[in-house]
């Protein structure tokens, strides 16, 4: 059972592959906002995955992200998240992303609990 206060942590090294230039979100060789978003989603889903029943997973449905500081190639960014609210199948997280010098990003992320098989069948029905 997912509890308010459940926490997660993950880290990412900035490489040429996850820069704004490489990911198409800008021209500069600094950590891309899409890479920050992916780190946040990974941190949040992994934080609660061990609490889920067999066959269940979560999908991201909303991300409010303020990417406020650049991080150059070679540095490591870390993400900490915490479950703020659990309502039925909806789980709301708060998060912060930081490097060795400063906070890089912060915001909220929302995920929904879904039955993995049913969710995939619904997606595949679009084909």
N, C-alpha and C positions, 0 to 999 in steps of 0.2 A: 504494500500500500504506500502510495506516494504521500509524504508528509511535508507540510510547510516547514521551511528551514533546512531541507535537504540541500546539500552543497555539492558542487562539482568544480573540477580544475582541469585545464589542459594548456598546452604550450605549443608554440609554433616558431620555428626559425625563419626569418625573412631571407628568401633566396631570390634569384633573378626570376624564377618561375611564378612567384606570388606577388610581384610588383604591379603597380598600376600600369606601367608600360606593357608588361607581358600579358596582363589580363584584359587589356583594352578599356580600362576605366580611367585612363589619363596618360600623361607622357613621362612622368617622373619615375625614377628607379627607387621607389619607396613602397612600403606595404600597401597593397590595394585594399580599398574598402570591401570589395567582394570577398577577399581572403579573410578579412576581419569577421564578416558576416558568417562565413563558413566555419570559422573557429568557434564563434558563439554558438551556432547550431550544434556543432559536435560536442561542445562542453555540456550543453543543456541536455541533449538526448542521452549522452553517456551517464550523466549524473543520476538519472532516474531509471535507466534501462534495467538494472538489477532488481528493481521493485515490481516490474511488470509480470503479469501472468503469461504463461506459455502461449504463443501465437499473437500476442499483442505487441504493438510498437507505438511510436509517436511520430507525428508529422508536424513540421513547422507551419504555422498559419499566419504569424505576424511577427515583424521585427522592427522595433523602433531603435535606431542606432545613430548615435552621434560620434563620428570619427573625428577627433579634435586635435590630434597631434601626429606628425609623421614618424615613421620608424625606418631607418636605413637597412640596406642589405647587411646581413651578418648578425644583427641583433635578434634576441628572442623576445617574443611577446607572450604574455600569459593571460589566461582568462579565468576568472572566478565567477561562478553563478550560484544563485540561491533561489529555491522555490519560494515564491511570495504568496501564491494562492492556488488552491486546487478546488475547482468547481465542476462537478460531474466528470466529464472527460477532458476538460480544459485545465492546462497547467500554465501558470504565469511565472516567469523568472525575472529576476533582476540580475544584471551582470556588469562587470567592469573588466577592461582589457588594459594592460599596462606593460611597459618595458622596464629596463633597469633605471631609467631616468624619470619617467613621468607616466601619468595615465594617458592612454591612447584613445580609448573609446568607452562608452557606457550606454546603458539603455535597458529596454525590456524586450523579452522574447516570449511568444506564446506557442505552445504545442498542444496538440490534441491526441488523445489515446484512440487508436484504431485497431481493429482486427486486421492483421496484415493480409491474410488471404482475401477477405472481402474487399479491402481497399484496392488490392492489385486487380481483382476481377472487375471492379468498377472502372479503374483506369484503362484496362485492356478492352473494355466494352466500347471504347471510343474508336477503336480501329475498324 
